[in-house]
Amino acid sequence: MRHVHDIAGAPPLRRRPAGFDGLARIIVGQQLSVASASAIWERTAAACQPFEPHTLLGLEDKQLARAGLSRPKIRTLRAIATACQHGLDLARLEHAGEEEVHAALTEVVGIGPWTADIYIMFCLGRADGWAPGDLALQIATQQALGLAERPGRDEMMAIAERWRPWRGVAARLLWAYYAAVKTKREAVPA
């Protein structure tokens, strides 16, 4: 990890608010560049004032689509908003264990393990959060450890045991390493 830090430097602290707002930001930003995600989030937040479950549910799909949201993201945001209105207490989850948070979030249609892991790390700020299914994290781990193949979810869990209780710190460092290596590779002329 010293080598990883030497290349990546100190990773930025990327913290988002917990609750409906933070979870929605994760959904909006999935599989998008930072710039695209930011622009779509700004338009979504502007269309939904105040940004609360009941307000989002009051909007028509076409209003959310105009903000740049895909149909699957609209469905997931609506599922989260509905779950919040029917008992999903995101404020209570701020004090719950990772397993309980994971279980509660993945019960919502459209939220999978990756989203729950990212929420635990970036919105709840858990130092031991870990996202074993994240592709960039898998690639960074492969490169940093000199592995012949990209590790899968189970292997990522086993590898990360050495970093407990600071797996979230290791993840941030590995993501920064991934970005640094990618930038360096893109800067080399072909």
C-alpha positions as CSV (number, residue, x, y, z in Angstrom):
1,M,0.0,0.0,0.0
2,R,3.0,2.3,0.4
3,H,3.6,1.9,-3.3
4,V,0.0,2.7,-4.0
5,H,0.1,5.8,-1.8
6,D,3.4,6.9,-3.5
7,I,1.6,6.9,-6.9
8,A,-1.8,8.1,-5.8
9,G,-1.0,10.5,-3.1
10,A,-3.5,11.2,-0.3
11,P,-7.0,10.3,-1.5
12,P,-9.7,12.9,-1.3
13,L,-12.4,12.5,1.3
14,R,-15.5,12.1,-0.7
15,R,-18.4,12.4,1.7
16,R,-22.0,12.8,0.8
17,P,-25.0,13.5,3.1
18,A,-26.7,10.5,4.5
19,G,-30.5,10.0,4.0
20,F,-32.7,10.3,1.0
21,D,-30.5,12.9,-0.7
22,G,-27.3,10.9,-0.4
23,L,-28.8,7.7,-1.6
24,A,-30.4,9.5,-4.5
25,R,-27.1,11.0,-5.5
26,I,-25.5,7.6,-5.6
27,I,-28.3,6.3,-7.9
28,V,-28.1,9.4,-10.2
29,G,-24.3,9.1,-10.5
30,Q,-24.1,5.4,-11.2
31,Q,-22.1,4.5,-14.4
32,L,-21.6,8.1,-15.3
33,S,-18.6,10.5,-15.4
34,V,-18.4,12.8,-12.5
35,A,-19.2,15.8,-14.8
36,S,-22.3,14.1,-16.2
37,A,-23.5,12.9,-12.8
38,S,-23.1,16.4,-11.4
39,A,-25.1,18.0,-14.2
40,I,-27.9,15.5,-14.0
41,W,-28.0,15.8,-10.2
42,E,-28.2,19.6,-10.3
43,R,-31.2,19.4,-12.7
44,T,-32.9,16.6,-10.7
45,A,-32.5,18.6,-7.4
46,A,-33.8,21.7,-9.1
47,A,-36.9,19.9,-10.4
48,C,-37.6,18.4,-7.0
49,Q,-37.8,21.1,-4.4
50,P,-37.5,20.3,-1.5
51,F,-35.6,17.1,-2.3
52,E,-37.8,14.8,-0.2
53,P,-39.6,11.5,-1.0
54,H,-43.1,13.0,-1.2
55,T,-41.9,15.7,-3.6
56,L,-40.1,13.3,-5.9
57,L,-43.2,11.0,-6.0
58,G,-45.3,14.1,-7.0
59,L,-43.2,14.6,-10.2
60,E,-44.1,13.0,-13.5
61,D,-41.6,10.7,-15.1
62,K,-41.2,13.1,-18.0
63,Q,-40.0,15.8,-15.6
64,L,-37.4,13.5,-14.2
65,A,-36.4,12.4,-17.7
66,R,-35.9,16.0,-18.7
67,A,-33.3,16.3,-15.9
68,G,-31.4,13.5,-17.7
69,L,-32.5,10.5,-15.6
70,S,-32.9,7.1,-17.4
71,R,-36.0,5.0,-16.9
72,P,-34.2,2.6,-14.6
73,K,-32.9,5.4,-12.4
74,I,-36.4,7.0,-12.2
75,R,-37.8,3.6,-11.2
76,T,-35.2,3.2,-8.5
77,L,-35.6,6.7,-7.1
78,R,-39.4,6.2,-7.0
79,A,-38.8,2.8,-5.2
80,I,-36.6,4.5,-2.6
81,A,-39.0,7.3,-2.1
82,T,-41.9,4.9,-1.7
83,A,-39.9,2.7,0.7
84,C,-39.1,5.8,2.8
85,Q,-42.8,6.7,3.0
86,H,-43.6,3.1,4.0
87,G,-41.1,2.7,6.8
88,L,-37.5,2.7,5.5
89,D,-35.9,4.9,8.1
90,L,-32.6,6.2,6.6
91,A,-31.9,8.3,9.7
92,R,-32.1,5.2,11.9
93,L,-29.8,3.4,9.6
94,E,-27.1,6.0,10.3
95,H,-26.6,4.2,13.7
96,A,-27.1,0.7,12.5
97,G,-24.5,-1.9,11.7
98,E,-23.3,-2.5,8.2
99,E,-25.1,-5.7,7.8
100,E,-28.4,-4.2,8.8
101,V,-27.9,-1.2,6.5
102,H,-27.0,-3.5,3.7
103,A,-30.1,-5.7,4.3
104,A,-32.5,-2.7,4.5
105,L,-31.2,-1.0,1.4
106,T,-31.1,-4.1,-0.8
107,E,-34.7,-4.8,0.0
108,V,-35.6,-1.8,-2.2
109,V,-36.1,-2.7,-5.8
110,G,-33.2,-1.3,-7.8
111,I,-30.7,-1.2,-5.0
112,G,-28.1,-3.9,-5.2
113,P,-25.0,-4.7,-3.1
114,W,-22.8,-2.1,-4.8
115,T,-25.2,0.7,-4.1
116,A,-25.5,-0.3,-0.4
117,D,-21.7,-0.6,-0.1
118,I,-21.2,2.9,-1.6
119,Y,-23.9,4.3,0.7
120,I,-22.1,2.8,3.7
121,M,-18.8,4.2,2.6
122,F,-19.6,7.7,1.2
123,C,-22.8,8.7,3.1
124,L,-22.3,7.0,6.4
125,G,-18.6,7.4,6.4
126,R,-17.8,4.0,7.8
127,A,-14.0,3.5,8.0
128,D,-14.4,-0.3,7.4
129,G,-16.8,0.0,4.5
130,W,-15.8,-2.0,1.4
131,A,-17.2,-2.4,-2.1
132,P,-16.0,-5.8,-3.3
133,G,-18.1,-5.7,-6.5
134,D,-16.7,-2.3,-7.7
135,L,-15.0,-2.8,-11.0
136,A,-12.4,0.0,-10.6
137,L,-11.6,-1.3,-7.1
138,Q,-11.1,-4.8,-8.5
139,I,-8.8,-3.5,-11.2
140,A,-6.8,-1.3,-8.8
141,T,-6.4,-4.3,-6.5
142,Q,-5.2,-6.5,-9.3
143,Q,-2.7,-3.8,-10.5
144,A,-1.5,-2.9,-7.0
145,L,-1.0,-6.5,-5.9
146,G,0.3,-7.7,-9.2
147,L,-2.4,-10.3,-9.6
148,A,-2.6,-12.3,-12.8
149,E,-6.4,-11.8,-13.0
150,R,-8.9,-9.3,-11.7
151,P,-10.2,-10.6,-8.3
152,G,-13.9,-11.3,-8.0
153,R,-16.2,-10.4,-5.1
154,D,-15.2,-13.3,-2.9
155,E,-11.5,-12.8,-3.5
156,M,-11.8,-9.1,-2.8
157,M,-13.4,-9.9,0.5
158,A,-10.5,-12.2,1.4
159,I,-7.9,-9.7,0.3
160,A,-9.5,-6.9,2.2
161,E,-9.3,-8.8,5.5
162,R,-5.7,-7.5,5.9
163,W,-7.0,-3.9,6.0
164,R,-9.7,-4.3,8.7
165,P,-10.9,-2.1,10.3
166,W,-9.8,0.4,7.7
167,R,-11.0,-1.2,4.5
168,G,-12.8,2.1,3.5
169,V,-9.5,3.9,3.7
170,A,-7.8,1.2,1.6
171,A,-10.7,1.5,-0.9
172,R,-10.2,5.3,-1.2
173,L,-6.5,4.8,-1.7
174,L,-7.0,2.1,-4.3
175,W,-9.6,4.3,-6.2
176,A,-7.1,7.2,-6.2
177,Y,-4.4,4.7,-7.5
178,Y,-6.8,3.5,-10.2
179,A,-7.3,7.1,-11.4
180,A,-3.6,8.0,-11.2
181,V,-2.6,4.9,-13.2
182,K,-5.3,5.5,-15.8
183,T,-4.3,9.2,-16.2
184,K,-0.7,8.2,-16.5
185,R,-1.5,5.6,-19.1
186,E,-3.6,8.0,-21.1
187,A,-0.8,10.6,-21.1
188,V,1.7,8.2,-22.7
189,P,1.6,8.7,-26.5
190,A,0.7,5.5,-28.5
